Amino acid sequence: PWHNPGAKMKNLPLQKENMYCVPENMTITGRIFSVAQKYYEVGQSWTYETMPGFESSRILIGAIEDIPEVGEIICITLTNAPMPRPGGSAPDMATIPFIPFAREAIDQSVRELNGDDKLPDHFNDLHADWMKETKGEEFMPIPVPLFLDMLASGSRG
């Protein structure tokens, strides 16, 4: 599911005025995401659409990078996120400390600003490693709920 700017992409229209770009081998099911652009700052905590029982899960903004020829990448932490367990039993609640997303994917994910929150202690190390290894060119191009659906289904794109 990681996006590389050289990867072959296709557009799936969600609404006439909004286009959404996903890898050709990915299946999107049943969700339409709004695309109103929002203002982000490091440290913000946002609500997002999540599965029942995980309403306390939040998107924490950890870093905002403007990558030449790629665009704005927003690196986040997901707190209290549903994490699948082997055998398909009910998911556990966990924190995913670092995931880079395209700004458009975050715009489609967040619902309400929920104040500020503290990032995990090792977020900055993970961010630095990502920048060093990928130069910011590998990131998730899909909204957070679809990313979590992919985790739950075991899809690797």
N, C-alpha and C positions, 0 to 999 in steps of 0.2 A: 503493500500500500504506500510505501514511501514514494514521493514524487521526485523525479529527476527531470529538469527542464527539457532534456532531449528525448524523453519518453513519448511514445505515440499516445495522443489523447483524443477523446471525442467529447462533444458537448451534448448534454441531456437537458432540454428545456424543462424547467420546473414551472415557469410562468412565461407568458409571451415576452415580458420585459426583462426577465432574468435568465441568464444562462449559467449552467453549472458544469464544470469540467471534471471528469473522472477518468481513470484509466480504463481502457477498452475491455479488460477482462473482469471488471468489477460490476456486481449487480446491486442496484439501488432498489429498495422496496419501500413503498408506502409512506414516505415522509416528504413534506414540502417545507423547506426552510426559508424564512424571510431573509432578506439580504440588506437590511438597513445598516449602513456603516455607522460604527460607534467610535467613541474616543477612548483610547486605552492609555493607562499609565502603569508602570511597574508597581506591583504590590496590590493592585485591585483584585477583589474577589467578586466573581459573577455567578449567578445561578444559570442553569441550563436545563434542557429537557432530559430527564433521566428516568430510569425505570422505577416503578413503585417500590418503596422501601429504601430508596437511596436519595431522597429529596435533600439530604444534608450535603450531598456532593457539590463541590464548587470547582470552578476554573479559576486558578490564581495566575495572574500575569507576572511572569518572571523576567522576561527580556523582550525587547522589540528591536528587531534588526532590519535594516533596509539593505537588501542584498542586490548589487548591480545585476541587471538583466534577469532577475528573479522577482523582485518586489519585496514587500514588507512581510516578514516572518515573525510570528508571535510565539514565543516559547513559554509554555505553561507547565504548571503542576496541576494534577487532578487530585482533589482530596475526597476521601470517602467514596471512591468510585467502585462500581460493581465489577468484580474480577471473577471470571469463570473458574469453576473447580472441575477437576477431572470427573468424568462420569455423568456430567450434566446436572449435578445437584445444584441447589440454590447458590448464587454467587456470594463470595466473601466481599467485605468492604476493605478497600486498600487505597493507599496513596501511590499515584504514579508520579514520580518526582520530576520528570523532564520529558516533554514531547514538543517538538516544533511543529507549528501549523501555519498554513497560508493565512494571511489576514482575512481573506474572504471566508475561509472555513470557520474562523472564530466569529466573524460577523454573523454567520448563519447559525452559530451555536448558542451564543449568550442571550440571556433573557433580561435579567435585572442586575444592576450593580448592587452588590451586597457589602459594601465597605471595603476595608483593606484587611489583609491577613499576612502572616509570616510564611515565607517560603522555606522549604527544607534546607537544612544547613549545607548540604552538598549540591544544591541547585547550581551555584556558580561554577563548580568544578565540572559538572555535567555539561553545562552550557559551553564552557571553554573547550572541552574535549570535542563537542559537536562542531564548533566553529573550526577547530584545528583539523579535524578529520574530513569534514564535508564542505568547508568554506561557506556553510549556510545553505547549500544547494540541495539538501535532502530534507524533506518535510512532508507532513500530511496535508493533502489537498482537500480532504473531506471534513465535514462537520464532526465535532466531538461525539455526538450520539451514534453516528455511523461507524466511527472508529471503535467505539465500545461494542457495538453490534458485531463488528468483524472479530474483535477479541473473543467475544462469547461464542461465535460460530467456528472459531479456529481458522478463519480465512487469513491468508498471508499475501494475497494480491499478486 
